[in-house]
Amino acid sequence: MPTVDVRPFEVRPFEVPGAVLDWEISDEGGEPVVQLHGLTSSRYRDRVLDLDLGVGLSGTRLLRYDARGHGRSTGRPVPEDYRWERLADDLLRLLDHVFPDEPVHGVGPSMGCATLLHAITRAPERFSALTLVVPSTAWETRQAKAADYLAAADLVEAQGMAAFVEAGRLAPRPPATVQAPETVPDVREDLLPALLRGAASTDYPPREAVAGIAVPTAILAWTEDPAHPLSTAQALHDLIPGSRLVVAATPADLSTWPGRLHDQVVAVSGREG
């Protein structure tokens, strides 16, 4: 099974309460963009999974980082540390460090999408646009998924990471991802139960807060994924004024997403692509 542990980049640590975040920036001038990742992943693992939409995003200042407890970032075995509200705290602190006083284009799948929603509803001035990728369960669909996370945390503690990975391998894959290679969580085994319990205890901001988002927003979703249901993507599209929803049903559809991000950045910035 392939792993994603080849990391030739210089470590750039940034301390937040309870963790040290690892980050990198590709500085080609232009618009500031921050790219997040999903639960149990990292910026490196997302690259393997074709979820690194910043690939080929030239002419920007692209910030990528690993969320606390993921990848090269450190963390504590404290479930509350991994609630989406806490991850939004980390994001806003990092933006103030890297892009002080500049609105930023935020991009992120799943947990990264949820983190962005909490951050923008708290500090709308920090964002110029959003690209929300494969939104997770939320609101009415969150309770059942929370139960799955709690059961998974118990499984890791009882049988280890390998049992968790095997259970994930048996789950059906969305059609858009069938060509992506198998990977393993980019998380320390001793932290994984806390990450899962933190995810089980959190949810999106209230609908009325999401409805107040006033920046250009693209929502990229895919089909046949109970953990990232189209119902959430459609609800966000209905709530966020002027948002655009794009749905991928095949790997070919998924391959268009980096170009869609590029086009959105160009449109928002007003520069020529």
TAQUI-V802071 format. One record per residue. RES is the residue in one small letter. NEAR is the number of other ideal C-beta (glycine too) atoms within 10 Angstrom. Layout:
res=RES near=NEAR
res=RES near=NEAR
This chain:
res=m near=8
res=p near=9
res=t near=12
res=v near=19
res=d near=11
res=v near=6
res=r near=14
res=p near=4
res=f near=12
res=e near=7
res=v near=10
res=r near=14
res=p near=12
res=f near=16
res=e near=11
res=v near=20
res=p near=11
res=g near=15
res=a near=23
res=v near=14
res=l near=24
res=d near=24
res=w near=20
res=e near=16
res=i near=17
res=s near=14
res=d near=10
res=e near=12
res=g near=8
res=g near=16
res=e near=22
res=p near=20
res=v near=26
res=v near=27
res=q near=26
res=l near=27
res=h near=30
res=g near=24
res=l near=24
res=t near=24
res=s near=27
res=s near=25
res=r near=29
res=y near=23
res=r near=24
res=d near=27
res=r near=16
res=v near=18
res=l near=19
res=d near=18
res=l near=27
res=d near=21
res=l near=24
res=g near=22
res=v near=14
res=g near=10
res=l near=22
res=s near=13
res=g near=16
res=t near=23
res=r near=18
res=l near=24
res=l near=25
res=r near=24
res=y near=26
res=d near=25
res=a near=29
res=r near=27
res=g near=25
res=h near=31
res=g near=23
res=r near=21
res=s near=21
res=t near=18
res=g near=23
res=r near=15
res=p near=15
res=v near=16
res=p near=18
res=e near=14
res=d near=21
res=y near=28
res=r near=19
res=w near=25
res=e near=15
res=r near=22
res=l near=27
res=a near=21
res=d near=18
res=d near=22
res=l near=27
res=l near=18
res=r near=15
res=l near=17
res=l near=22
res=d near=13
res=h near=14
res=v near=18
res=f near=17
res=p near=7
res=d near=8
res=e near=13
res=p near=18
res=v near=21
res=h near=24
res=g near=29
res=v near=31
res=g near=28
res=p near=27
res=s near=25
res=m near=24
res=g near=29
res=c near=29
res=a near=30
res=t near=25
res=l near=26
res=l near=25
res=h near=23
res=a near=28
res=i near=26
res=t near=18
res=r near=14
res=a near=15
res=p near=13
res=e near=8
res=r near=19
res=f near=21
res=s near=18
res=a near=22
res=l near=27
res=t near=26
res=l near=28
res=v near=28
res=v near=28
res=p near=26
res=s near=25
res=t near=22
res=a near=23
res=w near=14
res=e near=10
res=t near=16
res=r near=17
res=q near=11
res=a near=10
res=k near=19
res=a near=18
res=a near=11
res=d near=16
res=y near=20
res=l near=16
res=a near=12
res=a near=22
res=a near=21
res=d near=13
res=l near=18
res=v near=24
res=e near=13
res=a near=9
res=q near=12
res=g near=12
res=m near=16
res=a near=11
res=a near=13
res=f near=22
res=v near=16
res=e near=11
res=a near=15
res=g near=15
res=r near=11
res=l near=6
res=a near=9
res=p near=8
res=r near=14
res=p near=19
res=p near=17
res=a near=24
res=t near=18
res=v near=10
res=q near=13
res=a near=15
res=p near=10
res=e near=13
res=t near=20
res=v near=18
res=p near=20
res=d near=21
res=v near=25
res=r near=14
res=e near=13
res=d near=12
res=l near=22
res=l near=22
res=p near=21
res=a near=21
res=l near=28
res=l near=27
res=r near=21
res=g near=25
res=a near=26
res=a near=22
res=s near=15
res=t near=22
res=d near=19
res=y near=23
res=p near=21
res=p near=11
res=r near=14
res=e near=9
res=a near=15
res=v near=19
res=a near=15
res=g near=15
res=i near=23
res=a near=12
res=v near=18
res=p near=19
res=t near=24
res=a near=23
res=i near=23
res=l near=27
res=a near=24
res=w near=22
res=t near=15
res=e near=14
res=d near=19
res=p near=13
res=a near=16
res=h near=23
res=p near=20
res=l near=17
res=s near=15
res=t near=24
res=a near=25
res=q near=15
res=a near=20
res=l near=25
res=h near=20
res=d near=13
res=l near=17
res=i near=23
res=p near=11
res=g near=10
res=s near=18
res=r near=14
res=l near=17
res=v near=16
res=v near=14
res=a near=20
res=a near=13
res=t near=14
res=p near=14
res=a near=10
res=d near=16
res=l near=23
res=s near=13
res=t near=13
res=w near=25
res=p near=17
res=g near=13
res=r near=15
res=l near=25
res=h near=19
res=d near=13
res=q near=21
res=v near=26
res=v near=16
res=a near=13
res=v near=17
res=s near=18
res=g near=7
res=r near=12
res=e near=6
res=g near=11
